[in-house]
Amino acid sequence: MIAARAERGFESKQMNINDHIQLWDQAIVRVLDVRQNTLEQGKCLKKYTLPTSTFVYIVRGRGRLWLDGDVHFADRFYVLHGGKGACLEIEAETAIEYYLILYKAVLPQNCLYDFKLLMQSDNPFEKAYSYTPYDGLALLEFIQMMHRDWIQANKLDMLQVRGVFYQFVHRLFRQMLQSSEAISQNNLAEQVLRFLSDRYQEPKSIESLSLELNYSPQYLTRKFKEQTGFSPIEYVIKLRIEKAQFLLLTTDATLQEIALNVGYSDLFYFNRIFKKYAGIAPGKFRNKHLSDQGQGSNHTKKALKNSIVNQTSQNYIYNENEKHSQLIGEEDYTMNKGSKTVMMSTLWLCFAIMVSACSAATNTPRNASSGNPTGTEKTSDNQSANSSSTAAQLNETKIVSTHFGDVEIPIKPKRVASIDYLGTVIALGVEPIGSNNVLLNSPYLKGHLEGVEDVGDSIEKLLSMEPDIIITHTTKPEVYEKYSEIAPTVSIASNTFNSVHEELTYFGEVLGKEDEAAEWLKQYDLHTAEAKEKIAGLLPEGSTFSVFQEYDGQVFAFGPKSGRGGRNIYQMLGLAAPTAIPENILANTYSKISIEKLPEYAGDYIVLTTESSLEELKKDPIWGSLEAVREERIFLWNEERSWYRDPIALLAQTKELADWIVGLSKLK
């Protein structure tokens, strides 16, 4: 149990750098301010709310930074990024010089839906992350150029600031991609610092901590002290005593209660260690500062100002049942005293067993190891107090394989929240209780959405709907964890399935609708065969088709696993792509291509997602040069129709495309 808690303590806020680069490439970016600031030794920047997306760059000095309560140990050449509304605090251990680069970034209205959805799930401009660059001077040069041009305050220099800002972001991401400590993989000292700051009350040994990090205790202690000036034990003592000072001055708790709360079961040892650190016994410390406060002094505020414990990020709750062991000599690598190590280990083991037993009796397991995607049924004696289904139904469960491993779900879920895969769920005859706004706007699902609510981004609304199961394509662990706290969550990445058959079969097994899936696929095959038969013999032999989307001078190519007509053309109708299009482009859901490649990749027929008219395309020097455009062998539609690729949408789109091909043949 302790190990599981430690692992969570070292989790990084994951980000996919390649996804972020795509969004940076699409975004409209404005630099709003470039500031240079200095904090003297011992001074603090308190509770600064970032007014917009911000890069913080530490040029020189050393100290601690907090961003929304997460602590970062910062040395020279340290980058911290935060989103609008995040709370930034800085404590200068030595004099710190730093820059703030404030910017705003938005996606253009007509960009791909895929980018909009990616922005919703993993917004790089709001993401909190930190990084220590291996070439900090290169980044500093860009920042100094921006600051110099910014303070000139003329329009020409302001224009250059934007260009230099892009160079800064490019160099930063390039270093992240090349570095072995890429994004949010905190250095060793910072990992230990975060862990100790969160768990300084707990009886934890350096040996166990080093084992979890795969370092020797000696190496861990040496590296931590090199970067912080403290050994881990010294740092924990400081955290405990400063927390005790805070409680002494802000509560009426007894000394025994405070000692237990900060991790000392022995009151006499607490008194001794407190006096060694603060130079005064805890009782006298309280009396002295309360007396000073009564006389109008601000000593209390001063005493708390430079605390290592970030008061804004800690919730102090006293629990009289807490039992914490105490620290001993500074040269000892254990945080437990004498023979109490065995006793505390035994207590922790008993506690872990008790919690595990309670958890097993009240919670439905969510994840297990990877298994068979077809699902293996099993019976569970557990009952869920929060589910609206009957007890008998809830006791019948099965295991299905998902993006996050095996998940135990009801055999016959009744209340299905289809955050994604809405059309697939409806095709199986299920009436979902909720979905997202984009899918609810599908023109292909009209008449099928009665009673389906828009969940939006509200976890609270989703919780109030009391689903039996949640279906999503998220690959973000933090989002999945929120969903799985509400109900068993089946998460399957959007590009997992190679065909409609795979998709319907999988969700038929998930939802207990195997017969409905088989029947729907039978009808699907019949309609697909009819569409293929309708166009048979109408196209010249060897005809090729290209599937594109264009906007703002950019072009994207789509393959057989994609929407925009890719799956319809290549998979359902069995038509061929030009041989000039590389296999890796067709293998991807979509790929951005150079517009200069358009004449090479253009087929005899083109299916194009665009907001432009045929007349506008003909006037364009590149599009207008294509034979398919000149001869009007081009199918135009907008993203509101082409984006959807659920089974219901695919059938309707395939019929529409087949009718287009038939119509072209009649014009000959």
LINHU-V514714 format. One record per residue. RES is the residue in one letter. PSI is psi in radians with two decimals (none if undefined). OMEGA is omega in radians with two decimals (none if undefined). Layout:
<<RES,PSI,OMEGA> <RES,PSI,OMEGA>>
//
This chain:
<<M,-0.74,3.12> <I,-0.73,-3.13> <A,-0.69,-3.14> <A,-0.68,3.13> <R,-0.67,-3.14> <A,-0.69,-3.14> <E,-0.73,3.12> <R,-0.56,3.14> <G,-0.44,-3.10> <F,0.17,3.11> <E,2.44,3.03> <S,2.70,3.01> <K,1.82,-2.96> <Q,2.51,2.99> <M,2.55,3.09> <N,1.88,-3.04> <I,-0.69,-3.12> <N,-0.68,3.05> <D,-0.73,-3.13> <H,-0.67,3.11> <I,-0.71,3.10> <Q,-0.76,-3.11> <L,-0.66,3.04> <W,-0.67,-3.13> <D,-0.52,-3.10> <Q,-0.40,-2.94> <A,2.68,2.95> <I,2.06,-2.98> <V,2.38,3.03> <R,2.29,3.02> <V,2.22,-3.07> <L,-0.47,3.14> <D,2.61,3.03> <V,1.99,-3.02> <R,2.53,3.03> <Q,2.25,-3.10> <N,2.78,3.08> <T,2.41,3.02> <L,2.21,3.09> <E,2.80,-3.14> <Q,2.27,3.12> <G,-0.14,-3.14> <K,2.86,-3.08> <C,2.54,2.87> <L,2.06,-3.00> <K,2.19,2.91> <K,0.98,3.06> <Y,2.05,3.12> <T,2.10,-3.12> <L,2.14,-3.10> <P,-0.26,-3.14> <T,-3.11,3.10> <S,2.42,-2.96> <T,2.38,2.88> <F,2.30,2.99> <V,2.22,-3.13> <Y,1.99,3.10> <I,2.09,-3.11> <V,-0.82,3.13> <R,2.82,-3.14> <G,-3.13,-3.08> <R,2.49,3.13> <G,-2.92,-3.13> <R,2.42,3.08> <L,2.46,3.02> <W,2.28,3.05> <L,1.91,-3.05> <D,0.69,3.06> <G,-0.25,3.10> <D,2.21,-3.05> <V,2.48,3.10> <H,2.25,3.03> <F,2.02,-3.00> <A,2.29,3.01> <D,-3.02,3.12> <R,2.61,3.13> <F,1.08,-3.14> <Y,2.29,-3.11> <V,2.28,3.04> <L,2.33,3.14> <H,2.39,3.09> <G,2.75,-3.13> <G,3.02,3.14> <K,2.32,3.10> <G,-0.16,3.12> <A,2.60,-3.12> <C,2.07,-3.11> <L,2.33,3.02> <E,2.50,-3.14> <I,2.33,3.05> <E,2.09,-3.04> <A,1.94,3.04> <E,-0.72,2.91> <T,3.02,3.11> <A,2.29,-3.08> <I,2.28,2.97> <E,2.29,-3.10> <Y,2.79,3.08> <Y,2.56,2.97> <L,2.18,3.08> <I,1.88,-3.09> <L,2.29,-3.10> <Y,2.88,3.07> <K,2.38,-3.13> <A,2.31,3.09> <V,2.69,3.06> <L,2.53,3.06> <P,2.63,-3.07> <Q,-0.58,-3.03> <N,0.34,3.11> <C,2.96,-3.13> <L,2.46,3.03> <Y,-0.62,-3.10> <D,-0.68,3.11> <F,-0.65,3.11> <K,-0.74,3.11> <L,-0.70,3.09> <L,-0.68,3.11> <M,-0.68,-3.14> <Q,-0.66,-3.06> <S,-0.45,-3.06> <D,1.30,-3.07> <N,1.92,-3.08> <P,-0.34,-3.09> <F,-0.19,3.06> <E,-0.10,-3.04> <K,2.41,3.02> <A,2.14,3.09> <Y,2.82,-3.14> <S,2.77,-3.08> <Y,2.45,3.02> <T,1.84,-3.06> <P,2.59,3.10> <Y,-0.27,3.07> <D,1.24,-3.08> <G,-0.51,-3.12> <L,-0.63,3.11> <A,-0.76,3.10> <L,-0.69,3.14> <L,-0.67,-3.14> <E,-0.76,3.10> <F,-0.75,-3.11> <I,-0.74,3.12> <Q,-0.67,3.07> <M,-0.77,3.12> <M,-0.80,-3.10> <H,-0.73,3.14> <R,-0.78,-3.14> <D,-0.59,-3.10> <W,-0.75,-3.08> <I,-0.20,3.05> <Q,-0.49,3.01> <A,0.61,2.97> <N,2.72,-2.97> <K,-0.63,-3.13> <L,-0.77,3.12> <D,-0.60,3.08> <M,-0.66,3.11> <L,-0.67,3.13> <Q,-0.56,3.13> <V,-0.74,-3.13> <R,-0.75,3.12> <G,-0.73,3.13> <V,-0.59,3.10> <F,-0.74,3.08> <Y,-0.65,3.09> <Q,-0.70,3.10> <F,-0.84,-3.13> <V,-0.72,3.12> <H,-0.83,-3.13> <R,-0.66,3.12> <L,-0.86,-3.12> <F,-0.62,3.11> <R,-0.72,3.10> <Q,-0.66,3.11> <M,-0.76,-3.14> <L,-0.57,-3.09> <Q,-0.36,-3.03> <S,2.55,3.07> <S,-0.23,3.11> <E,0.90,-3.06> <A,3.09,-2.93> <I,2.21,3.03> <S,0.25,2.99> <Q,1.53,-2.96> <N,2.58,3.09> <N,2.94,-3.00> <L,-0.82,-3.10> <A,-0.71,-3.12> <E,-0.65,3.09> <Q,-0.81,-3.14> <V,-0.73,-3.13> <L,-0.77,3.13> <R,-0.75,-3.12> <F,-0.82,-3.12> <L,-0.64,3.14> <S,-0.61,-3.14> <D,-0.46,-2.96> <R,0.53,-3.07> <Y,-0.30,3.14> <Q,-0.24,-2.97> <E,2.62,3.07> <P,1.68,-3.03> <K,2.30,-3.11> <S,2.66,3.08> <I,-0.61,-3.14> <E,-0.79,-3.12> <S,-0.65,3.10> <L,-0.77,-3.14> <S,-0.57,3.10> <L,-0.72,3.13> <E,-0.55,-3.13> <L,-0.09,3.13> <N,0.69,3.04> <Y,2.75,3.05> <S,2.66,3.11> <P,-0.69,-3.12> <Q,-0.77,-3.12> <Y,-0.77,-3.14> <L,-0.80,-3.13> <T,-0.75,-3.11> <R,-0.80,-3.11> <K,-0.68,3.13> <F,-0.73,-3.11> <K,-0.59,3.11> <E,-0.65,-3.04> <Q,-0.36,-3.10> <T,-0.36,-3.05> <G,-0.04,3.13> <F,2.63,2.87> <S,2.81,3.11> <P,-0.66,-3.13> <I,-0.75,3.12> <E,-0.68,-3.13> <Y,-0.72,3.12> <V,-0.72,3.10> <I,-0.80,3.13> <K,-0.79,3.13> <L,-0.78,-3.10> <R,-0.77,-3.09> <I,-0.68,3.12> <E,-0.58,3.01> <K,-0.72,3.11> <A,-0.73,3.09> <Q,-0.75,3.13> <F,-0.79,-3.13> <L,-0.64,3.11> <L,-0.62,-3.05> <L,-0.20,-3.07> <T,-0.03,3.12> <T,2.96,3.04> <D,0.33,-3.13> <A,2.59,3.11> <T,2.88,3.12> <L,-0.67,3.12> <Q,-0.74,3.13> <E,-0.73,-3.13> <I,-0.72,3.12> <A,-0.81,3.12> <L,-0.70,-3.09> <N,-0.62,-3.10> <V,-0.03,3.00> <G,0.20,3.14> <Y,2.04,3.10> <S,-0.34,-3.12> <D,1.92,-3.09> <L,-0.67,-3.12> <F,-0.68,3.10> <Y,-0.68,3.09> <F,-0.78,3.12> <N,-0.74,-3.08> <R,-0.77,-3.11> <I,-0.59,3.10> <F,-0.79,-3.12> <K,-0.64,3.13> <K,-0.68,-3.10> <Y,-0.81,-3.01> <A,-0.22,-3.13> <G,0.18,-3.10> <I,2.55,3.12> <A,2.66,-3.07> <P,-0.69,3.13> <G,-0.77,3.12> <K,-0.61,3.09> <F,-0.81,-3.14> <R,-0.85,-3.09> <N,-0.74,-3.10> <K,-0.82,-3.07> <H,-0.59,3.08> <L,-0.61,3.09> <S,-0.78,3.10> <D,-0.68,-3.12> <Q,-0.66,3.11> <G,-0.43,3.13> <Q,0.19,3.08> <G,0.18,-3.13> <S,2.68,3.05> <N,0.44,-3.12> <H,-0.60,-3.12> <T,-0.80,3.13> <K,-0.70,-3.14> <K,-0.65,-3.11> <A,-0.56,-3.09> <L,-0.25,-2.98> <K,-0.77,-3.02> <N,0.39,-3.13> <S,2.42,3.08> <I,-0.60,3.11> <V,2.18,3.13> <N,1.84,-3.00> <Q,-0.50,-3.11> <T,-0.29,-3.05> <S,0.03,-3.10> <Q,2.38,3.00> <N,1.98,-3.06> <Y,1.95,3.14> <I,2.11,-3.13> <Y,2.31,3.12> <N,2.00,-3.04> <E,-0.20,3.12> <N,-0.04,3.11> <E,2.40,3.10> <K,1.85,-3.11> <H,2.51,3.10> <S,3.04,-3.03> <Q,2.83,3.11> <L,2.63,3.05> <I,-2.68,-2.99> <G,2.58,-3.05> <E,-0.39,-3.11> <E,-0.09,3.13> <D,2.37,-3.07> <Y,-0.05,3.13> <T,2.61,3.09> <M,0.14,3.12> <N,2.75,-3.05> <K,2.13,3.00> <G,-2.34,-3.05> <S,-0.04,3.13> <K,-0.24,-3.14> <T,-0.87,-3.12> <V,-0.75,-3.12> <M,-0.79,-3.12> <M,-0.66,3.10> <S,-0.72,3.13> <T,-0.75,3.12> <L,-0.74,3.11> <W,-0.72,-3.14> <L,-0.79,3.13> <C,-0.74,3.13> <F,-0.76,3.13> <A,-0.74,-3.13> <I,-0.73,-3.14> <M,-0.80,-3.13> <V,-0.70,3.13> <S,-0.73,-3.13> <A,-0.76,3.11> <C,-0.73,-3.13> <S,-0.71,-3.13> <A,-0.50,-3.09> <A,-0.31,-3.03> <T,-0.33,-3.04> <N,2.54,3.02> <T,2.20,3.14> <P,2.47,-3.12> <R,-0.89,-2.98> <N,2.61,2.99> <A,-2.87,3.13> <S,2.88,-3.09> <S,2.48,-3.09> <G,-2.77,-3.06> <N,2.16,-3.13> <P,-0.21,3.13> <T,-0.32,3.09> <G,2.25,3.10> <T,2.10,-3.08> <E,2.54,2.98> <K,2.79,-3.11> <T,2.37,3.12> <S,2.44,3.10> <D,-0.02,-3.09> <N,2.67,3.08> <Q,2.53,3.12> <S,2.09,-3.09> <A,-0.36,-3.05> <N,-0.17,-3.07> <S,2.55,3.11> <S,-0.05,3.10> <S,2.93,3.12> <T,2.77,-3.11> <A,-0.68,-3.12> <A,-0.71,3.13> <Q,-0.69,-3.11> <L,-0.48,3.14> <N,-0.28,3.10> <E,1.98,-3.10> <T,2.94,3.07> <K,2.91,-3.14> <I,2.27,3.05> <V,2.62,3.14> <S,2.34,-3.12> <T,-3.13,3.11> <H,-0.53,-3.10> <F,0.40,3.12> <G,-2.95,-3.11> <D,2.46,-3.13> <V,2.40,3.09> <E,2.18,-3.08> <I,2.82,3.04> <P,2.56,3.11> <I,-0.70,-3.12> <K,1.31,3.12> <P,2.39,-3.11> <K,-0.70,-3.08> <R,1.74,-3.02> <V,2.07,3.02> <A,1.83,-3.08> <S,1.36,3.13> <I,-0.66,3.03> <D,3.08,-3.12> <Y,0.62,-3.08> <L,-0.84,-3.13> <G,-0.60,3.12> <T,-0.76,-3.14> <V,-0.74,3.14> <I,-0.66,3.12> <A,-0.47,-3.13> <L,0.09,3.10> <G,0.22,3.12> <V,2.46,3.07> <E,1.73,-3.09> <P,2.74,3.11> <I,-0.31,-3.11> <G,2.73,3.10> <S,-2.95,3.13> <N,2.81,-2.99> <N,-0.65,-3.12> <V,-0.81,-3.12> <L,-0.57,3.13> <L,-0.32,3.11> <N,0.11,-3.13> <S,2.22,3.10> <P,-0.28,-3.09> <Y,-0.17,-3.10> <L,0.15,3.11> <K,2.36,-3.09> <G,-0.11,-3.13> <H,0.08,-2.91> <L,0.25,3.13> <E,2.21,3.12> <G,-0.03,3.13> <V,2.05,-3.09> <E,2.65,3.06> <D,1.98,-3.13> <V,-0.55,-3.08> <G,-2.49,3.11> <D,0.21,-3.01> <S,1.88,3.04> <I,-0.61,-3.14> <E,-0.73,3.13> <K,-0.74,3.11> <L,-0.72,3.11> <L,-0.72,-3.11> <S,-0.36,-3.12> <M,-0.23,3.08> <E,1.02,3.14> <P,2.66,3.00> <D,-0.47,-3.09> <I,2.59,3.08> <I,2.30,3.13> <I,2.23,-3.07> <T,2.85,3.02> <H,0.26,-3.13> <T,2.49,3.02> <T,0.21,-3.13> <K,2.05,-3.10> <P,-0.67,-3.09> <E,-0.61,3.10> <V,-0.76,3.13> <Y,-0.72,-3.13> <E,-0.69,3.12> <K,-0.77,3.11> <Y,-0.79,-3.02> <S,-0.29,3.02> <E,-0.36,-3.11> <I,-0.79,-3.09> <A,2.83,3.03> <P,2.29,-3.00> <T,2.18,3.09> <V,1.92,-3.13> <S,2.13,3.12> <I,2.12,-3.12> <A,2.58,-2.97> <S,-0.42,-3.12> <N,0.41,-3.08> <T,-0.76,-2.98> <F,2.36,3.14> <N,-0.21,-3.11> <S,2.87,3.06> <V,-0.61,3.13> <H,-0.79,3.12> <E,-0.76,-3.07> <E,-0.87,-3.13> <L,-0.71,-3.13> <T,-0.77,-3.13> <Y,-0.90,-3.08> <F,-0.43,3.00> <G,-0.70,3.10> <E,-0.66,3.12> <V,-0.77,-3.02> <L,0.10,-3.13> <G,0.56,-3.10> <K,0.80,-3.10> <E,-0.73,-3.12> <D,-0.72,3.13> <E,-0.68,3.12> <A,-0.78,-3.13> <A,-0.75,-3.13> <E,-0.73,-3.13> <W,-0.73,3.14> <L,-0.56,3.08> <K,-0.79,3.11> <Q,-0.64,3.11> <Y,-0.79,3.13> <D,-0.67,3.12> <L,-0.80,-3.12> <H,-0.66,3.11> <T,-0.73,3.12> <A,-0.67,3.11> <E,-0.73,3.14> <A,-0.73,3.12> <K,-0.69,3.13> <E,-0.59,-3.12> <K,-0.62,-3.08> <I,-0.03,-3.10> <A,2.26,3.09> <G,-0.03,-3.11> <L,-0.30,-3.08> <L,2.48,3.06> <P,2.59,-3.12> <E,2.37,3.13> <G,0.16,3.14> <S,2.50,-3.13> <T,2.67,-3.12> <F,2.41,3.03> <S,2.49,3.13> <V,2.02,-3.06> <F,2.89,2.86> <Q,2.45,3.13> <E,2.53,2.94> <Y,2.55,3.10> <D,0.66,3.11> <G,0.08,3.11> <Q,2.63,3.14> <V,2.38,3.10> <F,2.39,3.10> <A,2.54,-3.07> <F,2.51,-3.11> <G,-2.92,-3.03> <P,-0.22,3.11> <K,-0.02,-2.94> <S,3.10,2.93> <G,-2.65,3.13> <R,0.18,-3.13> <G,-0.10,-3.11> <G,-0.89,-3.13> <R,-0.65,-3.14> <N,-0.85,-3.04> <I,-0.90,-2.99> <Y,-0.60,-3.03> <Q,-0.86,-3.04> <M,-0.75,3.14> <L,-0.20,3.05> <G,0.52,-3.13> <L,2.79,-2.97> <A,2.58,3.03> <A,2.75,3.06> <P,2.45,-3.13> <T,-0.30,-3.14> <A,-0.38,-3.14> <I,2.11,-3.11> <P,2.61,-3.12> <E,-0.65,-3.09> <N,-0.50,3.08> <I,-0.76,3.14> <L,-0.48,-3.12> <A,-0.47,-3.14> <N,2.79,3.04> <T,-0.79,3.01> <Y,2.73,3.13> <S,2.34,3.05> <K,2.32,-3.14> <I,2.71,3.08> <S,2.39,-3.12> <I,-0.40,3.07> <E,-0.39,3.12> <K,-0.12,-3.04> <L,-0.83,3.12> <P,-0.55,-3.13> <E,-0.65,-3.06> <Y,-0.16,-3.09> <A,2.29,3.12> <G,-3.05,3.08> <D,-0.46,3.11> <Y,2.56,-3.11> <I,2.34,2.96> <V,2.03,-2.95> <L,2.18,2.98> <T,2.12,-3.03> <T,2.82,2.97> <E,-0.03,-3.13> <S,2.67,3.06> <S,2.90,3.11> <L,-0.67,3.12> <E,-0.72,3.13> <E,-0.68,3.13> <L,-0.68,3.14> <K,-0.53,-3.14> <K,-0.30,-3.14> <D,2.36,-3.06> <P,-0.51,-3.13> <I,-0.93,3.14> <W,-0.69,-3.11> <G,-0.28,3.12> <S,-0.20,-3.09> <L,2.36,-3.12> <E,-0.69,-3.12> <A,-0.58,3.11> <V,-0.80,-3.13> <R,-0.69,-3.10> <E,0.05,3.10> <E,0.62,3.01> <R,0.97,-3.06> <I,2.32,-3.14> <F,2.09,-3.10> <L,2.31,3.00> <W,2.87,-3.13> <N,3.02,-3.04> <E,-0.43,3.11> <E,-0.32,3.09> <R,-0.69,-2.98> <S,-0.35,-3.03> <W,-0.61,-3.01> <Y,2.41,-3.13> <R,0.51,3.01> <D,2.89,-3.06> <P,-0.68,-3.14> <I,-0.77,3.13> <A,-0.73,-3.09> <L,-0.69,3.12> <L,-0.79,-3.13> <A,-0.71,-3.14> <Q,-0.71,-3.12> <T,-0.71,3.08> <K,-0.73,-3.12> <E,-0.73,3.14> <L,-0.68,3.10> <A,-0.72,3.11> <D,-0.62,3.10> <W,-0.78,3.14> <I,-0.70,3.09> <V,-0.73,3.14> <G,-0.66,3.10> <L,-0.68,-3.11> <S,-0.50,-3.13> <K,-0.35,-3.13> <L,-0.23,-3.09> <K,none,none>>
//
